[in-house]
Amino acid sequence: MAGVRELEPSVHRLLHRGTAIPAHPLALNADRKLDERRQRALTRYYLGSGAGGIAVAVHTTQFEIRDPSVGLLETVLRLAADEVEAARLNRPLIKVAGICGPTDQALREAELAAKYNYNLGLVSTGGLQDYSESELLRRAEAIADIIPVFGFYLQPAVGGRPLSYSFWRELAEIPGVQGIKMAPFNRYQTLDVVRAVMSSSRKDEIALYTGNDDNIVADLLTTFRFTEDGTVYEKKIVGGLLGHWAVWTKTAVELLEEIIQLRESGADIPAELLTRGAQITDVNAALFDPSHGFHGCIPGIHEVLRRQGLLEGRWCLNPEEELSPGQMEEIDRVYRQYPDLNDDAFVKGHLKEWLGDEI
C-alpha cells in the first residue's frame, strides 16, 4: 500500500470516538444553476452546528453533479474545502468525499478528493450492477492507494445492491479501509457488515457508522456482541454519516453527544431515548418519502432548508425530482408534532452571518 495517506491522529481519534457527519446538499437557484453563496452558507451551518465532519459529492449532493453537462463535482468539493479552511476551527473536522462510478472514474474522483485534502473517500457501489464482488474489492483496493476509504453499503432503492457477508469480510481486510457506513435500511444486511468486521483481523481499526436514516438512534445505542472460537467480541456503531443530519443538524449533534456520553460512562440507556428515536424515524419518513420509494428524499431535505432560509427553493438538477403527493403535509405534521427536534431558532440567529449579509 505504498503512498497511502494516513489519517491525521486527531482525525483518526474523532472518527473512532464517533461524530456527526451530515451529507452536504447542493444549493441551486431557480435556473437550476449553482447558488455559490448558499452553497457556502450550508457548509458554514454544518460547521457552526458542531458537526464533526461533512460528506460532499454524495447522494444528497446529487449524483448528477458528475454529468459533463453539469460539471459541478470539483466545484462543490473545492467550495466546502475552502469554507473549512476559512473557518480556522480549533478542532478536527473529517472531510469525506463521495466517490462513484467505474474504476477509472472512481480513481479520478479519488485523486480530486486528495487534491482538496479530503480525509476519506466514501466509495459507492451504485450503478455497478455488472461488477462482480471481486471486481468491487479490487476497485476499493485501488482507491485506497490514493485516499483512505469509507466503505458504503448503499440501499438498493437509491442504486445500491445486496452484498454478501464475504464481501464485507474481505473489504475489512484492506489496509486503507478506515470506516464503513452501513445504509442498507435493512437489519439483516447491517448485521452482515458488523459481523464481518468483527471477524476480521482489522476489527479494531475500522469505525462503523450508521447511514440507516430509518434507525439512527437504535443503531447508535446498540452493543453488538458475537462469539468466535470461544472469544466474545463487542463493537458499536460510533457515529452517523447521514442525509437526515443535513437538516436540524444542531439537535443531531447534541443527540449524538448525549449518546456518546452515555456510552463512555456505562450508564443505563434511558427509555426516553428510544421514544425519541421513534420520533426521529417518523420525521425521516416525512423527509425521505419511503411511501413513494424515496422519490422525494432530496426535495424533502431541501424543503426544510428552504423554510429555514438556507436555501432559496427545493430545486434539483433533475426537474423530475420534487416532493411526492402528500409529502409537504407530512413535513408540516412532523414540524408540529416534534418541535424539540428542529433547530430553527439556532439557524435564525446565524443565518445572516452564514449568508454573508453581515460582517
MARLOKOL-132362 format. One record per residue (C-alpha): residue number from 0; residue in three letters; x, y, z. Coordinates in steps of 0.1 Angstrom, whole numbers, plus 5000, padded with zeros to 4 digits. Layout:
REM residues N
   resi   resn     c1     c2     c3
    NUM    ALA      X      Y      Z
...
This chain:
REM residues 359
   resi   resn     c1     c2     c3
      0    MET   5000   5000   5000
      1    ALA   5028   5024   4992
      2    GLY   5018   5060   4991
      3    VAL   4986   5057   5011
      4    ARG   4978   5088   5031
      5    GLU   4974   5081   5068
      6    LEU   4947   5099   5087
      7    GLU   4959   5127   5110
      8    PRO   4959   5114   5146
      9    SER   4933   5139   5157
     10    VAL   4910   5129   5128
     11    HIS   4916   5092   5135
     12    ARG   4906   5097   5171
     13    LEU   4875   5117   5162
     14    LEU   4865   5091   5136
     15    HIS   4868   5063   5162
     16    ARG   4851   5081   5191
     17    GLY   4822   5089   5168
     18    THR   4809   5121   5153
     19    ALA   4780   5135   5133
     20    ILE   4788   5138   5096
     21    PRO   4759   5155   5076
     22    ALA   4756   5147   5039
     23    HIS   4760   5181   5021
     24    PRO   4732   5192   4998
     25    LEU   4735   5212   4966
     26    ALA   4722   5248   4966
     27    LEU   4707   5258   4933
     28    ASN   4688   5288   4920
     29    ALA   4656   5289   4900
     30    ASP   4676   5283   4868
     31    ARG   4690   5251   4884
     32    LYS   4724   5266   4885
     33    LEU   4748   5266   4915
     34    ASP   4740   5292   4941
     35    GLU   4775   5296   4954
     36    ARG   4765   5320   4982
     37    ARG   4740   5295   4997
     38    GLN   4763   5265   4990
     39    ARG   4789   5282   5012
     40    ALA   4762   5291   5038
     41    LEU   4753   5254   5041
     42    THR   4789   5244   5049
     43    ARG   4790   5273   5075
     44    TYR   4758   5260   5090
     45    TYR   4772   5225   5095
     46    LEU   4805   5238   5109
     47    GLY   4785   5262   5132
     48    SER   4763   5233   5144
     49    GLY   4793   5215   5157
     50    ALA   4793   5187   5132
     51    GLY   4825   5166   5133
     52    GLY   4826   5163   5095
     53    ILE   4809   5169   5062
     54    ALA   4803   5145   5033
     55    VAL   4804   5162   4999
     56    ALA   4796   5149   4965
     57    VAL   4774   5121   4979
     58    HIS   4738   5111   4971
     59    THR   4724   5141   4989
     60    THR   4747   5164   4968
     61    GLN   4730   5148   4937
     62    PHE   4749   5123   4916
     63    GLU   4741   5145   4885
     64    ILE   4769   5169   4895
     65    ARG   4792   5144   4877
     66    ASP   4774   5148   4843
     67    PRO   4796   5165   4818
     68    SER   4768   5189   4810
     69    VAL   4767   5199   4847
     70    GLY   4803   5197   4857
     71    LEU   4800   5206   4894
     72    LEU   4819   5178   4911
     73    GLU   4852   5197   4915
     74    THR   4834   5229   4924
     75    VAL   4814   5215   4953
     76    LEU   4845   5197   4967
     77    ARG   4865   5230   4964
     78    LEU   4839   5252   4980
     79    ALA   4834   5230   5010
     80    ALA   4872   5227   5015
     81    ASP   4876   5265   5012
     82    GLU   4850   5271   5039
     83    VAL   4866   5245   5062
     84    GLU   4899   5263   5057
     85    ALA   4884   5297   5062
     86    ALA   4867   5287   5095
     87    ARG   4900   5280   5112
     88    LEU   4884   5256   5135
     89    ASN   4902   5248   5168
     90    ARG   4891   5212   5165
     91    PRO   4895   5183   5140
     92    LEU   4870   5180   5112
     93    ILE   4866   5150   5089
     94    LYS   4861   5158   5052
     95    VAL   4845   5130   5033
     96    ALA   4843   5130   4995
     97    GLY   4818   5108   4977
     98    ILE   4835   5085   4951
     99    CYS   4814   5069   4924
    100    GLY   4814   5051   4890
    101    PRO   4835   5025   4872
    102    THR   4871   5021   4884
    103    ASP   4887   5046   4861
    104    GLN   4862   5073   4871
    105    ALA   4864   5064   4907
    106    LEU   4902   5067   4907
    107    ARG   4899   5102   4890
    108    GLU   4875   5112   4917
    109    ALA   4898   5099   4945
    110    GLU   4926   5120   4930
    111    LEU   4904   5150   4930
    112    ALA   4894   5144   4967
    113    ALA   4930   5141   4976
    114    LYS   4938   5173   4957
    115    TYR   4915   5192   4981
    116    ASN   4928   5174   5012
    117    TYR   4897   5153   5019
    118    ASN   4904   5128   5046
    119    LEU   4883   5099   5033
    120    GLY   4866   5087   5002
    121    LEU   4830   5073   5006
    122    VAL   4831   5046   4980
    123    SER   4797   5039   4964
    124    THR   4788   5008   4945
    125    GLY   4758   5025   4929
    126    GLY   4753   5018   4892
    127    LEU   4779   4990   4891
    128    GLN   4754   4961   4889
    129    ASP   4777   4944   4863
    130    TYR   4807   4943   4886
    131    SER   4814   4911   4905
    132    GLU   4822   4914   4942
    133    SER   4858   4906   4934
    134    GLU   4859   4935   4909
    135    LEU   4844   4958   4935
    136    LEU   4871   4947   4960
    137    ARG   4898   4954   4935
    138    ARG   4883   4988   4928
    139    ALA   4883   4996   4965
    140    GLU   4919   4985   4969
    141    ALA   4929   5008   4940
    142    ILE   4911   5037   4955
    143    ALA   4927   5030   4989
    144    ASP   4961   5035   4972
    145    ILE   4950   5072   4967
    146    ILE   4929   5081   4997
    147    PRO   4917   5063   5029
    148    VAL   4884   5045   5022
    149    PHE   4850   5048   5039
    150    GLY   4832   5016   5028
    151    PHE   4795   5021   5019
    152    TYR   4765   4997   5020
    153    LEU   4741   5017   4998
    154    GLN   4704   5007   4999
    155    PRO   4690   4992   4966
    156    ALA   4662   5018   4965
    157    VAL   4687   5045   4955
    158    GLY   4710   5025   4933
    159    GLY   4728   5001   4957
    160    ARG   4728   4963   4956
    161    PRO   4729   4935   4981
    162    LEU   4764   4924   4990
    163    SER   4775   4892   5008
    164    TYR   4790   4887   5042
    165    SER   4821   4875   5024
    166    PHE   4824   4908   5005
    167    TRP   4824   4928   5038
    168    ARG   4848   4904   5054
    169    GLU   4873   4908   5026
    170    LEU   4868   4946   5024
    171    ALA   4876   4949   5061
    172    GLU   4910   4933   5054
    173    ILE   4920   4961   5030
    174    PRO   4945   4982   5050
    175    GLY   4933   5015   5036
    176    VAL   4897   5010   5047
    177    GLN   4892   5031   5078
    178    GLY   4854   5031   5082
    179    ILE   4822   5017   5069
    180    LYS   4789   5035   5065
    181    MET   4760   5010   5067
    182    ALA   4730   5023   5049
    183    PRO   4711   4992   5035
    184    PHE   4680   5002   5055
    185    ASN   4679   4965   5064
    186    ARG   4686   4949   5098
    187    TYR   4699   4916   5083
    188    GLN   4723   4933   5059
    189    THR   4735   4957   5087
    190    LEU   4743   4927   5109
    191    ASP   4762   4912   5080
    192    VAL   4786   4941   5080
    193    VAL   4791   4943   5117
    194    ARG   4797   4906   5120
    195    ALA   4821   4906   5090
    196    VAL   4842   4935   5105
    197    MET   4842   4918   5139
    198    SER   4855   4886   5125
    199    SER   4883   4903   5105
    200    SER   4919   4909   5117
    201    ARG   4912   4947   5115
    202    LYS   4882   4947   5138
    203    ASP   4897   4975   5159
    204    GLU   4909   4995   5130
    205    ILE   4875   5001   5113
    206    ALA   4850   5026   5126
    207    LEU   4814   5017   5120
    208    TYR   4789   5045   5111
    209    THR   4752   5043   5106
    210    GLY   4737   5055   5074
    211    ASN   4704   5039   5083
    212    ASP   4683   5070   5084
    213    ASP   4653   5049   5095
    214    ASN   4670   5035   5126
    215    ILE   4695   5061   5137
    216    VAL   4692   5061   5175
    217    ALA   4688   5023   5179
    218    ASP   4719   5018   5158
    219    LEU   4739   5042   5179
    220    LEU   4727   5027   5212
    221    THR   4733   4990   5204
    222    THR   4763   4970   5216
    223    PHE   4769   4942   5190
    224    ARG   4783   4910   5206
    225    PHE   4794   4879   5188
    226    THR   4814   4849   5199
    227    GLU   4842   4835   5177
    228    ASP   4861   4803   5188
    229    GLY   4851   4809   5224
    230    THR   4861   4846   5224
    231    VAL   4835   4872   5229
    232    TYR   4838   4904   5207
    233    GLU   4819   4936   5211
    234    LYS   4816   4966   5188
    235    LYS   4795   4997   5185
    236    ILE   4783   5019   5157
    237    VAL   4801   5050   5169
    238    GLY   4786   5078   5147
    239    GLY   4765   5087   5118
    240    LEU   4771   5098   5082
    241    LEU   4735   5107   5072
    242    GLY   4714   5126   5048
    243    HIS   4689   5130   5076
    244    TRP   4715   5151   5095
    245    ALA   4717   5175   5066
    246    VAL   4688   5192   5084
    247    TRP   4682   5201   5121
    248    THR   4720   5194   5124
    249    LYS   4724   5212   5157
    250    THR   4700   5189   5175
    251    ALA   4715   5159   5158
    252    VAL   4750   5169   5171
    253    GLU   4736   5173   5206
    254    LEU   4718   5139   5203
    255    LEU   4749   5121   5193
    256    GLU   4770   5137   5221
    257    GLU   4743   5126   5246
    258    ILE   4746   5090   5233
    259    ILE   4784   5091   5234
    260    GLN   4784   5104   5270
    261    LEU   4761   5075   5280
    262    ARG   4783   5051   5261
    263    GLU   4815   5063   5278
    264    SER   4800   5065   5313
    265    GLY   4785   5030   5311
    266    ALA   4751   5044   5323
    267    ASP   4719   5027   5315
    268    ILE   4700   5038   5284
    269    PRO   4670   5059   5293
    270    ALA   4638   5047   5278
    271    GLU   4631   5083   5266
    272    LEU   4659   5080   5241
    273    LEU   4642   5050   5224
    274    THR   4610   5071   5222
    275    ARG   4630   5100   5207
    276    GLY   4645   5075   5182
    277    ALA   4610   5065   5170
    278    GLN   4601   5102   5167
    279    ILE   4632   5108   5146
    280    THR   4623   5078   5123
    281    ASP   4588   5094   5119
    282    VAL   4605   5127   5109
    283    ASN   4627   5107   5084
    284    ALA   4596   5091   5068
    285    ALA   4583   5126   5061
    286    LEU   4616   5138   5047
    287    PHE   4628   5108   5028
    288    ASP   4595   5097   5013
    289    PRO   4597   5059   5017
    290    SER   4560   5056   5008
    291    HIS   4569   5066   4973
    292    GLY   4602   5047   4970
    293    PHE   4623   5076   4984
    294    HIS   4615   5097   4953
    295    GLY   4612   5128   4973
    296    CYS   4642   5123   4997
    297    ILE   4664   5152   4983
    298    PRO   4635   5176   4978
    299    GLY   4623   5168   5014
    300    ILE   4657   5178   5028
    301    HIS   4656   5209   5006
    302    GLU   4622   5219   5018
    303    VAL   4633   5221   5054
    304    LEU   4664   5241   5045
    305    ARG   4642   5264   5024
    306    ARG   4619   5270   5053
    307    GLN   4649   5279   5074
    308    GLY   4662   5303   5048
    309    LEU   4694   5284   5040
    310    LEU   4681   5275   5005
    311    GLU   4660   5297   4982
    312    GLY   4640   5268   4968
    313    ARG   4638   5230   4965
    314    TRP   4652   5228   4930
    315    CYS   4672   5197   4920
    316    LEU   4693   5192   4889
    317    ASN   4668   5167   4877
    318    PRO   4635   5186   4872
    319    GLU   4616   5154   4879
    320    GLU   4628   5154   4915
    321    GLU   4601   5171   4935
    322    LEU   4581   5164   4966
    323    SER   4557   5135   4963
    324    PRO   4519   5139   4967
    325    GLY   4512   5144   5004
    326    GLN   4548   5149   5014
    327    MET   4545   5186   5021
    328    GLU   4517   5178   5045
    329    GLU   4538   5152   5062
    330    ILE   4566   5177   5067
    331    ASP   4541   5201   5082
    332    ARG   4529   5173   5106
    333    VAL   4563   5164   5119
    334    TYR   4572   5200   5124
    335    ARG   4540   5204   5146
    336    GLN   4544   5171   5165
    337    TYR   4581   5172   5173
    338    PRO   4591   5209   5178
    339    ASP   4620   5199   5200
    340    LEU   4638   5182   5172
    341    ASN   4642   5212   5149
    342    ASP   4670   5238   5152
    343    ASP   4651   5267   5136
    344    ALA   4659   5292   5163
    345    PHE   4696   5284   5161
    346    VAL   4696   5289   5123
    347    LYS   4676   5321   5126
    348    GLY   4702   5335   5149
    349    HIS   4731   5329   5125
    350    LEU   4715   5330   5090
    351    LYS   4727   5365   5080
    352    GLU   4762   5357   5091
    353    TRP   4763   5324   5071
    354    LEU   4748   5341   5041
    355    GLY   4774   5369   5043
    356    ASP   4748   5396   5048
    357    GLU   4766   5410   5079
    358    ILE   4802   5412   5088
